[in-house]
Amino acid sequence: MSNDTKIPFLDLVTPHMELEEELVAAFRSTLRSAAFIGGPAVEGFERDFASFCEARFCVGVGSGTDALRFALAATGIAQGDCVITVPNTFIATTEAISQVGAQSEFVDVDEQTSTMDVEKLRVFLEEQCERNASGRLVSKRTGHPVGGIVPVHLYGHPVDMDPIMELAEHYNLVVIEDACQAHGAEYFSERHH
């Protein structure tokens, strides 16, 4: 192998070239129908993706950032809350947290999986947080209430969710899974949630 052979970190050209005719046909169809927002293509995607994920529903949104922001807002995460996530995620995760007025608190990852380290999460909750007078969990560092956890499934590898869900239940925290980089990954839960 010569020294000038380079393997790209991320090749977005090759898969698009393989799908070029299909993508161009879809674009032409969209241009001809002017169904740029909603319509049969989006409804079909929502139906097919829900089926693929074995979920009852899927709602198409503009981006993964929007999906996370809407999920955070829908669960009641609000201005001044802290949300626990990992530092090695794409900026969209923390951007969605800040868009609802919350702050990110980081728990490091397991070096084997590059996903949230459950033991480090446990230590963070036990040692870096305390309950306030009303019983709500508060970050000692910021003084803000902790509202939720956003574990990030990464490189197609799911986070070990059962122990995270147990911790979330114990501390009364919501969990929103960021699966933007793990579509189709399966986690075999002992909890059956």
C-alpha positions as CSV (number, residue, x, y, z in Angstrom):
1,M,0.0,0.0,0.0
2,S,1.4,3.4,-0.9
3,N,1.7,6.2,1.6
4,D,-0.6,8.4,-0.4
5,T,-3.6,6.1,-0.2
6,K,-6.2,7.8,1.9
7,I,-9.2,6.3,3.4
8,P,-11.8,9.0,4.3
9,F,-13.1,9.1,7.8
10,L,-16.6,9.6,6.4
11,D,-17.5,8.9,2.8
12,L,-20.8,10.5,2.0
13,V,-20.2,10.4,-1.8
14,T,-20.2,6.6,-2.5
15,P,-23.6,5.8,-0.9
16,H,-25.2,8.8,-2.6
17,M,-23.7,7.7,-6.0
18,E,-25.1,4.2,-5.5
19,L,-28.6,5.7,-4.8
20,E,-28.3,8.5,-7.3
21,E,-31.2,7.5,-9.7
22,E,-33.5,6.7,-6.8
23,L,-32.7,10.0,-5.1
24,V,-33.1,12.1,-8.3
25,A,-36.4,10.4,-9.0
26,A,-37.7,11.2,-5.5
27,F,-36.5,14.8,-5.9
28,R,-38.3,15.1,-9.3
29,S,-41.5,13.7,-7.9
30,T,-41.3,16.3,-5.0
31,L,-40.7,19.1,-7.5
32,R,-43.6,18.1,-9.6
33,S,-46.0,17.7,-6.7
34,A,-44.7,20.7,-4.7
35,A,-45.2,18.6,-1.6
36,F,-42.2,20.0,0.2
37,I,-43.8,19.8,3.7
38,G,-46.0,16.9,4.7
39,G,-47.8,15.0,2.1
40,P,-47.8,11.4,1.0
41,A,-44.0,11.0,1.0
42,V,-43.7,12.2,4.6
43,E,-46.7,10.1,5.7
44,G,-45.2,7.0,4.0
45,F,-41.8,7.6,5.7
46,E,-43.5,8.1,9.1
47,R,-45.5,4.8,8.6
48,D,-42.5,2.9,7.4
49,F,-40.1,4.2,10.0
50,A,-42.5,3.5,12.8
51,S,-42.8,-0.1,11.5
52,F,-39.0,-0.4,11.2
53,C,-38.7,0.8,14.8
54,E,-41.6,-1.4,16.0
55,A,-43.2,1.7,17.3
56,R,-46.9,2.8,17.1
57,F,-46.1,6.2,15.8
58,C,-43.4,8.3,14.1
59,V,-43.5,12.0,13.5
60,G,-41.3,13.5,10.9
61,V,-39.5,16.7,11.9
62,G,-36.9,18.9,10.4
63,S,-33.8,17.5,12.1
64,G,-32.6,15.3,15.0
65,T,-32.1,18.5,16.9
66,D,-35.8,19.3,16.6
67,A,-36.8,15.8,17.6
68,L,-34.7,16.0,20.8
69,R,-35.9,19.6,21.6
70,F,-39.6,18.6,21.1
71,A,-39.1,15.5,23.3
72,L,-37.4,17.5,26.0
73,A,-40.1,20.1,26.0
74,A,-42.9,17.5,25.9
75,T,-41.5,15.8,29.0
76,G,-41.5,19.1,31.0
77,I,-37.7,19.8,30.9
78,A,-37.7,23.6,31.2
79,Q,-35.7,26.8,31.8
80,G,-33.1,26.3,34.5
81,D,-33.2,22.5,34.6
82,C,-30.1,20.3,34.2
83,V,-30.1,17.4,31.8
84,I,-27.4,14.8,32.0
85,T,-25.7,13.6,28.8
86,V,-22.3,12.6,27.5
87,P,-19.5,14.8,26.3
88,N,-18.7,12.9,23.1
89,T,-22.1,13.5,21.4
90,F,-22.8,15.6,18.4
91,I,-23.6,19.3,19.2
92,A,-27.3,18.7,18.4
93,T,-27.8,16.9,21.7
94,T,-26.6,19.8,23.8
95,E,-28.1,22.3,21.4
96,A,-31.6,20.8,22.0
97,I,-31.0,20.9,25.7
98,S,-30.1,24.6,25.6
99,Q,-33.0,25.4,23.2
100,V,-35.4,24.5,26.0
101,G,-33.5,26.7,28.4
102,A,-31.8,23.8,30.3
103,Q,-28.1,23.2,30.9
104,S,-26.1,20.1,30.1
105,E,-24.3,18.2,32.8
106,F,-21.8,15.6,31.5
107,V,-21.2,12.1,32.6
108,D,-18.3,10.4,30.9
109,V,-18.5,7.3,28.6
110,D,-17.5,3.7,29.0
111,E,-14.2,3.4,27.0
112,Q,-15.3,0.1,25.6
113,T,-18.6,1.2,24.1
114,S,-18.2,5.0,23.8
115,T,-21.7,5.3,25.4
116,M,-22.8,6.6,28.8
117,D,-21.0,4.8,31.6
118,V,-23.7,3.6,33.9
119,E,-21.4,3.5,37.0
120,K,-20.2,7.0,36.3
121,L,-23.9,8.1,36.1
122,R,-24.6,6.4,39.4
123,V,-21.7,8.2,41.1
124,F,-22.7,11.5,39.6
125,L,-26.2,11.2,40.9
126,E,-25.1,10.0,44.3
127,E,-22.1,12.3,44.8
128,Q,-22.6,15.4,42.6
129,C,-26.3,15.9,43.3
130,E,-28.4,16.2,46.4
131,R,-32.1,16.5,47.2
132,N,-33.5,20.0,47.9
133,A,-36.1,20.8,50.6
134,S,-38.9,19.7,48.2
135,G,-37.2,16.4,47.5
136,R,-36.1,17.3,44.0
137,L,-32.6,16.3,42.8
138,V,-30.3,19.3,42.4
139,S,-26.8,19.5,40.9
140,K,-24.3,20.6,43.5
141,R,-22.2,22.3,40.8
142,T,-24.9,24.5,39.4
143,G,-27.6,24.5,42.1
144,H,-30.2,23.7,39.3
145,P,-32.7,20.9,39.5
146,V,-31.9,17.8,37.5
147,G,-34.7,17.0,35.2
148,G,-33.5,14.2,32.9
149,I,-31.0,12.0,31.2
150,V,-30.2,11.9,27.5
151,P,-28.1,8.7,26.8
152,V,-26.7,8.7,23.3
153,H,-26.7,5.5,21.3
154,L,-23.6,5.8,19.1
155,Y,-22.1,4.1,16.0
156,G,-25.1,1.7,16.0
157,H,-24.3,0.6,19.5
158,P,-27.2,1.0,22.1
159,V,-26.5,2.3,25.6
160,D,-27.1,-0.2,28.4
161,M,-30.5,1.1,29.2
162,D,-31.9,-1.1,31.9
163,P,-29.6,0.3,34.7
164,I,-30.1,3.8,33.4
165,M,-33.9,3.4,33.6
166,E,-33.6,2.0,37.1
167,L,-31.6,5.1,38.2
168,A,-34.0,7.4,36.4
169,E,-36.9,5.8,38.3
170,H,-35.1,6.0,41.6
171,Y,-34.4,9.7,41.1
172,N,-37.6,10.6,39.3
173,L,-35.9,11.7,36.1
174,V,-37.1,11.5,32.5
175,V,-35.1,9.7,30.0
176,I,-34.9,10.7,26.3
177,E,-32.8,8.4,24.1
178,D,-30.8,10.1,21.4
179,A,-30.7,7.4,18.7
180,C,-29.8,9.6,15.8
181,Q,-26.7,7.4,15.1
182,A,-28.2,4.0,15.9
183,H,-31.3,3.5,13.7
184,G,-32.2,-0.1,13.7
185,A,-30.0,-1.0,16.7
186,E,-31.6,-3.4,19.1
187,Y,-31.3,-3.5,22.9
188,F,-32.5,-6.7,24.6
189,S,-34.0,-5.4,27.8
190,E,-34.7,-7.5,30.8
191,R,-37.2,-4.9,31.9
192,H,-39.4,-5.2,28.7
193,H,-40.1,-1.5,28.4
